[in-house]
Amino acid sequence: MAFKLDNVVPWGRNMKEYQLMFQLSDNDMLKKIASFGDGPACFNYEMTERNRDVTSFDLIYQFSKTDIEKRIEEVRITVMQQMRENMDNYVWKNIKNLDELENTRMSAMKKFLSDYEKGKAEGRYIFHELPNKLPYESDYFDIGLSSHFLLMYTQLGYDFHIMSMEEMLRVCKEIRVFPIVDLDAVKSNLAENVIDYFRKNFKVEIIKTGYEFQKGDNKLLIIKK
Ligand SMILES: C[S@@+](CC[C@H](N)C(=O)[O-])C[C@H]1O[C@@H](n2cnc3c(N)ncnc32)[C@H](O)[C@@H]1O
């Protein structure tokens, strides 16, 4: 079945948030980074502005700028309404209120949109669906990231997660996944089982970060070869 943009809720974060979530040191920021399920985040845009090396992968990069822009506008009101109804589930510290949240997200997604066509032409935004094989040799990237995608979308199932993370670990020397909870900010059996699977053959660390927006989603998973 063809993938439809109507099934996606595009909602993008910025470079400062990625640095906090993924505990990216100054040295990490100089490395060759791949970001999976990167959607309309502006991490790639802001890193490229600084002459850094980021390649983003996502299903939505098969669509045009106009289509993605339209979808962002469609979901904006619904998402903000849901946030308003569930304010107690969030930590209003780095982002202080709903207006600041909307401004931060919309500003990130506008930056992404302004960079999308140029970035696509330069091979920085690549249409790819995990867990499909990536066209890179082993260890091509230093660090692979997944923000608010893997482990969160538990409905995609155990096999999807194992196969996706194995492919990421083939092309990256290490991967970092944030957060490790599901969409309700609960650590799921799926996350436990997936993490246990990788403990057998890889070095696995779980680190508490300084980034917590949805209450309870403050832990980062690092898997190294
Ligand atoms: C909640 S968004 C996160 C966007 C971005 N990482 C951030 O944190 O700002 C999740 C993204 O995962 C992408 N996605 C979902 N399933 C995917 C798959 N099988 N392969 C690649 N990307 C996928 C969606 O298109 C969406 O852009």
The ligand as a Tripos MOL2 file, in Angstrom:
@<TRIPOS>MOLECULE
LIG
   27    29     1     0     0
SMALL
NO_CHARGES

@<TRIPOS>ATOM
      1 C1          7.7040   12.4650   15.3400 C.3       1 LIG1
      2 S1          8.6050   12.6210   13.8530 S.3       1 LIG1
      3 C2         10.2050   13.0710   14.4780 C.3       1 LIG1
      4 C3         10.9010   14.0860   13.6020 C.3       1 LIG1
      5 C4         12.2950   14.5170   14.0820 C.3       1 LIG1
      6 N1         13.1590   13.3800   14.2980 N.3       1 LIG1
      7 C5         12.2310   15.3550   15.3430 C.2       1 LIG1
      8 O1         12.4020   14.8190   16.4400 O.co2     1 LIG1
      9 O2         11.9970   16.5580   15.2360 O.co2     1 LIG1
     10 C6          8.8550   10.9280   13.3320 C.3       1 LIG1
     11 C7          9.3480   10.7810   11.8980 C.3       1 LIG1
     12 O3          9.5580    9.4030   11.6090 O.3       1 LIG1
     13 C8          9.2810    9.1880   10.2270 C.3       1 LIG1
     14 N2          9.0880    7.7450    9.9550 N.ar      1 LIG1
     15 C9          8.0610    6.9620   10.3700 C.ar      1 LIG1
     16 N3          8.2320    5.6860    9.9160 N.ar      1 LIG1
     17 C10         9.3900    5.6670    9.1990 C.ar      1 LIG1
     18 C11        10.1230    4.6470    8.5030 C.ar      1 LIG1
     19 N4          9.6930    3.3840    8.4390 N.pl3     1 LIG1
     20 N5         11.2920    4.9880    7.9010 N.ar      1 LIG1
     21 C12        11.7510    6.2700    7.9470 C.ar      1 LIG1
     22 N6         11.1060    7.2780    8.5980 N.ar      1 LIG1
     23 C13         9.9400    6.9820    9.2220 C.ar      1 LIG1
     24 C14         8.0430   10.0450    9.9950 C.3       1 LIG1
     25 O4          7.8610   10.3310    8.6200 O.3       1 LIG1
     26 C15         8.3440   11.2840   10.8500 C.3       1 LIG1
     27 O5          8.9360   12.3180   10.0900 O.3       1 LIG1
@<TRIPOS>BOND
     1     1     2 1
     2     2     3 1
     3     2    10 1
     4     3     4 1
     5     4     5 1
     6     5     6 1
     7     5     7 1
     8     7     8 2
     9     7     9 1
    10    10    11 1
    11    11    12 1
    12    11    26 1
    13    12    13 1
    14    13    14 1
    15    13    24 1
    16    14    15 ar
    17    14    23 ar
    18    15    16 ar
    19    16    17 ar
    20    17    18 ar
    21    17    23 ar
    22    18    19 1
    23    18    20 ar
    24    20    21 ar
    25    21    22 ar
    26    22    23 ar
    27    24    25 1
    28    24    26 1
    29    26    27 1
@<TRIPOS>SUBSTRUCTURE
     1 LIG1         1 GROUP 0 **** ****
